[in-house]
Amino acid sequence: MIQAAQVTVRYGQLVAVDHVDLSVAQGEVVGVVGPNGAGKTTLLECIEGLRRPDSGQITVDGLHPQSDRAAMALRAGVQLQHTAFPPRTTVEDICKLFAGFYPKGAGYAELLERFGLSEHRRQLVVKLSGGQQQRLSLALALLGEPKVVFLDELTTGLDPAARRVIWEELRQRNEAGLTILLTSHHMDEIEFLCDHVAVLVKGQIMARGTPAQLVASHSRESLEISGDHGSVRPALEAISGVQLTTTGKRLLVQLDDPALRAKVDEILARHESAAVRPLNPSLEDAYLNLTGEQAHVL
């Protein structure tokens, strides 16, 4: 459904996207994750046809995103990271406008109901909360019953209940054949929705695979220490291959090599005031290890 080959985008001397290859099969959900400034939005904009890459080839359902713009618009839905709505337009007005772009499409009343916006249909869009505008943006992306949808920061600003509603809605549509390419900073969202994940760092894909494959290959054994960990920290810092991160009143201990666990356990056994809890490996651990980011709580 989506084929991108050697896509490169430059802003002056900065290479925002560096010879990226990305493919998405029909009916697949693929997530692109990475730090802020990694090039995720730029890559999506090239695939959507909103930005012309400096080099590389892109097709979406066999169409060129720019030269076949009109045909592609009937097959692809887009939710942008930031959407600006007309200031004096109601929710229902904007839905009617978008519905008029397609020869046929989903009934907007049903979409508003599914995304919890029915009671706001006569409200000015600019008066909606950020989360409500995000839900409206997604409803508009699905209005034309697309074959593929692009979602940039899908659930930014949404509460946990609203996020779960959107996840379930997209899961159902994917099971019915919808292809999805999305970006997100929420690793639980990526794990729930995505068949495959590409990790983008400084414009290059550093790793790709299923969420389970990334966890198995790139996460490290971790322990969480609460209580009085001030006295145990110096001894742990002296062990090469042990990474320590303070998260509030807790100390996160990550082991580069599982064989180090015996040394760590020996030290912890001498400090009974420190409570220790093993942590299951997660996609967030793998992401942090791949991107070189550290978790800090101030």
N, C-alpha and C positions, 0 to 999 in steps of 0.2 A: 504493500500500500504506500509506504514512504521509503524512498531511496535517496540518501544524500551521500555523495562521494567527494572527498577531498575539499570540503567546504572551508574557505578561508575568508575572514573579514578583518580588515585593518582600519584603524583610526589613526592616521598619521603613522608614527613609529610603533604604536601599540597594536599587537596582533591579538584581537579579541577572540577569534575562532581560528584555530590553527590546524588545517588539513584534517578536518573531522569527517569520519565515515560513520553513518548511522542508518540502520534499516529497521523498519517496523512492518511485520507481516499483517495481513488482513485479519481483523478480529483480535489483535494483540494489544496489550496495554504496556507501554514503555515509559519509564520515568527517567528524566535527566536531572541529576542532583549535583550540587557543588556549592562552594562558597559564593558570597556576593561578589560580583565582578568576574565570575569564572567564564562568562560568555553564554549562559543558558538562554537568556531572553534574546540575545542577538541571533543565536542559532535557530531558535523557534521562528523569529521574524523572517529569516531567510526561507525557511521551509514553508511558511504561510504566504510568502510572496510580498511581504511588507517591506523587505529590505533586499537589495541586490548584493550577493556576495562578490568579493573581488575575484574569486576563482572557485571552481568546483561545479558539480552537476547535481541537480535536485529534480526529482519527480514525485508527484503525489497522485496515486491512482492512475499512473501513466501520463499525467499532465504536467506541464511546466508551470510552476507557481506564478510566473509573471506573464509570459506570452499567452497562456491559456487561462487568464485571470477570471473571465466571466464563467467559463465552464467549471473551474475549480470552486468558485464561490457557491455553486449549487451542490457541491459534494462535501465541503469542509465547513465546520463550525469553529469559531475562534473566540476564546475568552482571553482578553489581554490582561497583563499584570495591572495596568492602570487604565480605567475606562472613564472618559468624560462624556456625560450625558447633557443634552440641551437643558438649559436652566428652567424653562417654563413648561416642561413636558411631564405628563403623568405616566405612571407605570403602564396603564392600559394603552395610552397613546403610543408609547415607544414600542410596545408589543405589536400593535396594529401596523406601525410603520415597517418593522422588520418582517412581519408576516407578508406584507405586500411585495417583498423582494423575491419571494419564491413562488413558483407555479403551484406548489402544494407544500404543505408542511403540517407540523403538529399543531393542535389547537392550543393557543397561548393560555386559555383559561385553565386547561389541565396542567400545564407546566407551572403556572402560578400557584395552583393548589398544591402540587407536589413539593414546591420549594417554599411553602409557607408564606406566600405573598398575596393571596387572594384578597385579604382584608385591606391591603394597601393599594389596590388597583387604581383608585382614583386619587392617590396621593402623588404630589410632585416627586419625581425621582431624586432630586437634590435634597429632599427632606428625609430620605431613607437613611438608616444607619449604614456604616461602612459594610457590615456583614450582609445587610439586606441588599445593598447595591451589588455586592459580589454574587449573591444568589440570583439576582436579576440578570447579571451579565452572563451567568451560566445558562439560564433559561433561554436567553436570546441566542446563545451559541448553538442550542439544541433545537431551535424553533424550525429550522429548515429540514429537519430529519436527516442530518449529514451522515455520510459513510465514515468520516474521520473527523475527530475533534481535537483541537489544540488548546491546552489549558495551562496558563502561566500563573503559578502560585494559586492553585485551585481554591484553597479554603482560608486564605489570609483574612483575619478579622472575625472568623466564625467561632461560635461557642462549640463545645464538644458535641452537643446534641445535634446542632445544625450540620456539623461536619459529618456525623454518622449518617444523617439523612441523605446528604449528597453522595457519600461513598456508596450507599446501597443503591441509589438511583443509577449511578454510573455503572455499578457492577451488573445490574439488571440489563442495562442497555448494551453493555459489552457482551453479555451472554447471548444477546439477540443479534450480535454481529458488529457492533460499533467498534472501530479502531480508535485508540486514544494515545496521544503523546502529551505528556505533562511534565511540568517542573514543580518541585515542592521542596520546602525546607523541613517538612514534617516526615520523619522517617517511619512513623507508624502509618501514615497515609500511603507512603510508597510500598510498605510491606503488605498492606491490605489490598491495594489496587493492582500493583504492577506484576506482570509476568517477567519482565527483564528491566534492568537498571543500568544506566551509563553514568559513571562518575566523571564529571568534567572539572578540571583544575587548570587555571590559566590558559583556557582555550583548547586544551587537549583532553581526550578521554583517557583517564588513568587506569580505569578498570571497567569491566562490564560483565554481566551475568545475572542469574536469578538472585532475588534477595537472599535465599538460603546459601547459594554459592559464594556470594560476597561475604556473608557472615562467617562461613567456614574457612575462607581463605585469608580474611583480613582483620578479623577481630582477635582480641587477646584475652587470656584469662584475667578476670578482674575480681577484686575484693573491695568491700566497703567497710571502713573502720569508723565506728562512732564511739562516743565516750571520750576518755582521756587518751588522745592519740599523739599529743605533743611529745611525750617521752619516747614513743616508739619510732617517731619519724626519722630522727637522725640515723638510727640503725638501719632502717629501710633504705634511706638515701645512699648509704654506703655500698649497697648491692648493685652492681652493674647490670643493667637490663630491667630494672624496676622503675616504672614511671609513676610519680605521685602527683595527684591533683586535689586541691582543697575545694570542696563543694559545700559551702556553708560550714556547719560544725562537723562535717564528715570528711574523711580522707579516702579518696579513690586510689586504689593500688592496681596497676596494670603490669602484667608480666610479659616481657618479650618472649620468654621461653618457659613453657610449663614446668620444666625441670627446676626452675627457681622456687617453685612452690614450697619445697621442703625447707629451704633456707628461711623463707618468709614465715612459715608456720613455726619454726624454731624460735624466731624472734618474738612472734606474737604470744607464744606460750609463756614467755617471761614477763608479759605485761597483761595481767588478768583484768585490769581496769578498762581495757579496750575491747569493745564488742565487735566481732567480725562476722560479716555476712557475705558469702559468695554471690556473685552476680552472673546471671546467665548471659552469654554473648548475644549481642543484638546488632541490627543493621546500623544503629547510631554509632556503636563502637567501631564497626568497620569503616563507616563514613569518616569519623574523626581520625582514624589511623591513616586512611588513604589521603585525606586532604591536609593532614598535618595540623589541623586545628586542635585547640585545647579548650576544655570546658572549665569556665571559671564562674563562680557565683560570688558577687561582691557582698 
